[in-house]
């Protein structure tokens, strides 16, 4: 079994995670709670969110969960305010929530396009905006926007998703410049094809396995824990001079 690092600076640190009830997000909640962080997470999946919070209630700081639709910016802001009151001023923001629902170019409507942008890009900006007062007051902070390797490798079949995930990196680079004077670092975490329960149930068939074997340099399953370990580094003081960068975890596909 791998021997992973412990980050002293993460103990008692207030960490906010979007989309934390399932998949990569749930692993982030569990991993940061294990580091002793004060974790708050937001998700539309209410039952899964409450179940995860209950399962981890014995951690140094029991994770706090608020159910909210991240595409409703008023609801997002209210959820962040609620979690701030519970875990304290936000010191690290992990913008993980996304939806890679497949959709053909011919079937994409203005409404479905806007919905894709809302969950995959828009919420990341407004969540960051909402925590800025906390980070500016502290003179430090870490914002991690989640991108995707899908557009790097020219994956088709989901134009709103790939367009929004490409835009995440532009958002990161501009925000890194704007927020650097306050010691706030902004980076993009770019995961490859991560074997979450959803992907295994809905996407992974023999053709997908062949694509992964051809694409990855390391032909082993890319798991949520592999992503989480790099996110720990980006949220910890160990990455104090890392900003405006793309950190790729994809077993060498890109």
N, C-alpha and C positions, 0 to 999 in steps of 0.2 A: 504493500500500500504506500502511496506517496506520503511524504512528510511535509505538510504545508506550514507556511510561516504564521507566526503570531505578531500582530502589530500593536505595540503598546499605545500608540496615539489614537487607536480606534476605541479603546476602552472608554466608555461613557460619552462617546461622540454621538451627537444627534444626526441620524441618517434617515433621509426620506427616499422612499422607493415607489415609483409609479408602476402599476401593473404587477404587484407583488404577491398575488394570491396563488398563481400557478406558474408552471414552466420555469424559465430562467429566473423570473422575479421571485418565486417562492424559494429557490435556492439562495438567492441574494439575501432574502430576509433571514433564512436559517444561518447562513455563513456569517453575516454581520452580527447577529445575536450571539453566535458562538464566540465572537471576538469581544463581547461585553459592550457592544454599542447600544445606544438607545434608538431603536428602530421604529419608524412609523411607515406604514404602507397604505396605498390607495388602490382599489380595484373595483370593477363592476361586479365581479364574481363574489357575491356576498357570503354564501355558504362556505366556499373554499377559503375565503379570507378569515372568517371567524374560526374555522377549524384549524388553520395554520397557527393563528395567534394562540389558540388554546393549547395546541401541541407544544408550543415553545414557551409556555407560560412560566416554566421553571428556570429560564435563562436569568443571567444577572439583572437584565432589564427585560421584562416581558414585552414583546413587540406589540405595538398599538395599531389597530386596523380601523380604517374608515371606508365604508362602501360609497363610491361615487362614480359618476360617469365623467371620465377625464376629458371628453370632448365638449362638455358643458363647462365653460370657463368659470362661470360663477360658482358652480358646484365644486370645481377643482380648487378654487381659491378658498372656499369655505372649509373644504376638507383639510387643506394645508394649515389653515388657522386653527382648526380643532387639534390637529396633531402637534402643532407648535406648543399649544397650551399643555399637552401631555408629556412631550419629550424634550421641550426646550427649543431655543433658537437653532435653526437648521444649519449644520456645518458641512454636510455632504448631501448632494442631490443626485440620485441615480434615475435618469429618465429612460426606463426600461420598456414601458408599455408600448405595444404595437399589435398590428393585425395583418398577417401576410395572406389574407384571403385572395385566392386566385380570381382573376377577372380578365376577360378578353377585351381588346381595344374596341371591338364592335359593340360590346355590351355596356361599355362605360358611359354613364350619364353624368351631367353636371352635379347632381346630388350625390351619386356614389363616389365621384372624384373628390368632392369636398369632404365627404365622410372619411375617405382614406387619408387625406392630408390632415384632417383633424386629429385622428388617433396616432398617426405615425410621425407628425412633425409639429403641428400647432401646439399640442399640449406641452411639448418639451420647452418651447419658448416661454409660455405663460407660467409654467411651474418654476422655471428659472427666475422669471421676473418676480414671482411671489416670494422667493427666499432671499432675494438680493439684500433687503434691509438687514437681515440677520448676518449675512456674510460680510457686508460692508462694515457693520458695527464691530465685528470680530477682527476685521483686517485680514481675513483668510477664508478659504472655503474651496470646495471641490465640486464641480458640476460635471457629470459624465452623461453625455448624450449617447444613446444607443443607435448605431447605424446598422449596416448590413453589407455583407460581401456580394449580395445578389446582383447589384448593378455593376460591380467591378467585372464580374464574369459574364455579363450580358444575358442574364436570365430574363426570359420573357414571361408573358402570361399574367402579369400583375403590374401594369404601368403606373398606377397611382402609388403603389407601394415602393417600387424602385425609384420613382422620381422623388418621393418624399425622403427616402433614406439617403439618396445622393445629396439632397439639400441639407440634411442634418450636418454634413461636414462643412458646408459653407456657413451654417449657423454657428458651429463650434469655433471656426477660425475668426469670424468677426467678433464674437463675444469674448474670446480670449484676449483680443486687443483692447476691447472696451473695458473689461473688468480687471485686467492685469494691475492697474494702479492701486487696487484695493487688496492685492495679494490673492485674488480669486483665480483659480486655474480652471480651464474648461477644455475637456478632451472628448474625443469620440471613441467609444468601444465598438469595434467592428467584429461581430461574431460570424463564424461560418455556419454550416448546417448542423445545428445543435440538436441532439437527440432527446428532445422533451417528449413527454407523454403524448402531446398533441401531434407532434411530427411523426412519432412512431405509429400512431393510430390512423392518421389521415394522409400522410405523404410517403412514408417509407415502404416501397415495394422493391421488387428485384431490379427494376430499371434505376430506381433511386440509389440503390446500393452500388450498382455499377458506376453511376455518375460520381458517387463519393469516392470509390476506389480509384477512378481515373483522376479525379481532381485533387484529392488530398495527398500530400507527400507522406504523411504518417497515416497509414491505413488502419486506424482505430477509431471507434466511435468518439465524436466530440460531444462531451457531456456538459450540462449546466455548471458543474463544479469547476470545470476548466475556465469558463468565463468568469465565474465568481472570484477566483483567485487573483486574476488580473485587476478586477474592479476593487478588491481590497487594497491593492497597492495604490491605485489611483485616488482612493479616498483617504489614504493614510498620509502622514507627514513625509514618508519616504519618497513621495513624488512631488515635493514642494516646488521644484523647478521644471516640472513637465506641464506644458500647456499648449493649446492650439494644435494638438497632435492626434493622429489616428493610431490606435492600438488594436492590432488585428489578432484574433484568436480563431484560426480556421484550419489548423493542421497543415498549413502551407498551400492552400488552394489558390489564393490570389497571387 
